[in-house]
Each structure stands twice: as C-alpha cells, then as structure tokens.
C-alpha cells in the first residue's frame, strides 16, 4: 500500500451524534492504519467531515521520497476548547514559517514527493542554518496535500502547531523507515505527532510522521 487519499463525508443524524461520530471514526481508523501504529492515533475527534491521508510504507528512491505519515484534517465546532486542551499537553508551539523549524522533507516541491536528489546542497545549507539556531526545535511534517493548497508545502499563519511527541532514532518496526534523510544531527531517523489548529478557520490537522 503506497498512498491513500480519502475524503470522508459522514452524514450523521442529530440523535447520539457524538457517539456515532466516535464509532465511525474508530472503525475507519482501525481499517486503514496498521495495527502497530493505532496507538499513535487520537482516541477520538469531534467531527462530521474530515480528510484522511495516509502513507503506510516509505517511498525511497533517487527522485521520489515519502515518509510514513498520517494526516487527519477536520472542522472543529468548539475550536477554543480543543486549542486549550492541546496546548496544555504540548511540548512546544510553532508557526510553520518559524526560522528554526526542522521540517521533514522541507524542500519537496509538490505532491509528486520529490527527493533530495540533485538538491543535496539546498538541504545541507538548510541544516547549517538550523545548527546556528539558539534552540533545538522538534521536527514537523511539510503538510503537502493538507495545507494551504494541495501542491505546496506549508501552512498559513492562521495555524499554531503543537508538538505532542517527538523522538530521535528508531522506535517502530524497521519497515517504516527508509534511508536516513538530510536532517540536523540526531534527527536522521525519528517520529513526531501533534496538532495544527486554526482558530480563524475552525480547523484542526492531526499529524503523525515517521522518517
């Protein structure tokens, strides 16, 4: 299984809507996410419509590269409550455009998932810049396919990115990892998960990425 892009529109009745949404979510997640990654997914999310993107097998080649990742993008009825809850358990908060962000496959061009081949110099220059930062930021994904548009990396300034977990090294079965990326020292392999939340748009994006 390479890459699955699914747009789910769940039409729920008003009666028992929260329970039905939770049941629908749990059933769907269990059917699409590998069993040894299920524990990384949110236990529940309050939603009616969501976009789910998963890549369960790493792509690694001369011209193409794509790490294992999951995105769940959805509308939020009470975004202030979610924001407060996520902020209280997060390790850090960023904007996507922060200078010292460590972004997995930072220079990918589009949904074609281009590799670093031929642009190694660009990645190495970026790593040099990161090493001069005063703080060590936790890695975040590039959000291609669920961000400001379907082609370009990044999120708008409306979104605050909250890191829930980030670890260096290999912590999952080896088949989830491709060749080491050009990343700051120590982050050649790793994983991270968190939420990007926009109060302005009443939107949230949960992410989980392994590289």
Protein Blocks (a to p, Z undefined) as FASTA:
>chain_A
ZZdcddddddddfehklmmmmmmmmmmmmmmmcfklmmmpcfbdcdfbdcddddfbdcdd
fkbccddddddddddfblmlmmmmmmmmpfbdcdfklmklccehklacblnopafehplm
mmmmmmmmmmmpmbdcddddehiojambmkbgcddfkbccddfbdcedjfbdfklpccdd
dddehilgccdddddddfklopacdddddZZ
